[in-house]
Amino acid sequence: MGIDTFAIAGIAMEVGIEPTVRHSLDLGYLPIVVTDACGAGHPAVAERSLATLAFAGGSLTTDAAVLVERIHRH
């Protein structure tokens, strides 16, 4: 289908989102984490997950407003 990039949001940053992002990077995808559309069990844990993803590289982060604006631009 030619899909190489996707936006990801969800309930549990540390349990569901971070592992999914890491696995998708291994598969050659570019995940975009929509930070204000992601929940977590504890805010400090979510920040640690985002910091881990930033350190590892390969994924992008944005907020919902910017994502929607960019989608409508194309």
PLY file of the C-alpha trace (Angstrom):
ply
format ascii 1.0
element vertex 74
property float x
property float y
property float z
element edge 73
property int vertex1
property int vertex2
end_header
0.00 0.00 0.00
3.01 2.33 0.17
2.42 3.35 3.78
5.68 4.30 5.46
4.54 6.87 8.04
1.73 6.83 10.57
0.43 8.85 13.52
0.04 7.08 16.83
-1.99 7.98 19.91
-3.47 5.94 22.71
-4.08 5.29 26.35
-0.80 3.98 27.79
2.43 5.62 26.62
4.72 3.38 28.64
2.90 0.09 28.01
1.43 0.35 24.52
2.63 3.37 22.60
6.38 3.32 23.27
6.78 -0.41 22.45
4.69 0.00 19.29
6.83 2.92 18.16
10.03 0.97 18.80
8.74 -2.09 16.92
7.55 0.00 13.98
11.01 1.56 13.71
12.47 -1.95 13.51
10.06 -2.63 10.63
11.11 0.51 8.75
8.15 2.78 9.49
8.25 6.43 10.57
5.89 6.82 13.55
4.62 10.25 14.57
3.64 10.34 18.25
0.73 12.73 18.86
1.80 13.73 22.34
-1.38 15.47 23.50
-3.44 12.45 22.42
-1.45 9.96 24.53
-2.28 8.98 28.07
-0.18 7.30 30.73
-0.44 5.77 34.15
1.76 8.51 35.56
2.97 11.77 33.91
6.62 11.20 34.89
6.58 7.77 33.26
5.14 9.24 30.06
7.89 11.87 30.00
10.50 9.14 30.47
9.02 7.18 27.55
9.08 10.25 25.32
12.67 10.98 26.38
13.65 7.39 25.58
12.10 7.64 22.12
13.81 11.00 21.50
17.16 9.55 22.55
16.74 6.49 20.31
15.77 8.67 17.35
13.83 7.69 14.27
10.38 8.84 15.36
8.75 12.25 15.37
6.50 14.00 17.88
3.79 16.59 17.37
0.50 17.69 18.85
-2.95 17.13 17.39
-3.43 20.71 16.17
-0.21 20.71 14.15
-0.92 17.26 12.74
-4.40 18.26 11.57
-3.08 21.49 10.05
-0.38 19.62 8.14
-2.81 16.98 6.90
-5.15 19.68 5.57
-2.24 21.45 3.89
-1.62 18.41 1.69
0 1
1 2
2 3
3 4
4 5
5 6
6 7
7 8
8 9
9 10
10 11
11 12
12 13
13 14
14 15
15 16
16 17
17 18
18 19
19 20
20 21
21 22
22 23
23 24
24 25
25 26
26 27
27 28
28 29
29 30
30 31
31 32
32 33
33 34
34 35
35 36
36 37
37 38
38 39
39 40
40 41
41 42
42 43
43 44
44 45
45 46
46 47
47 48
48 49
49 50
50 51
51 52
52 53
53 54
54 55
55 56
56 57
57 58
58 59
59 60
60 61
61 62
62 63
63 64
64 65
65 66
66 67
67 68
68 69
69 70
70 71
71 72
72 73
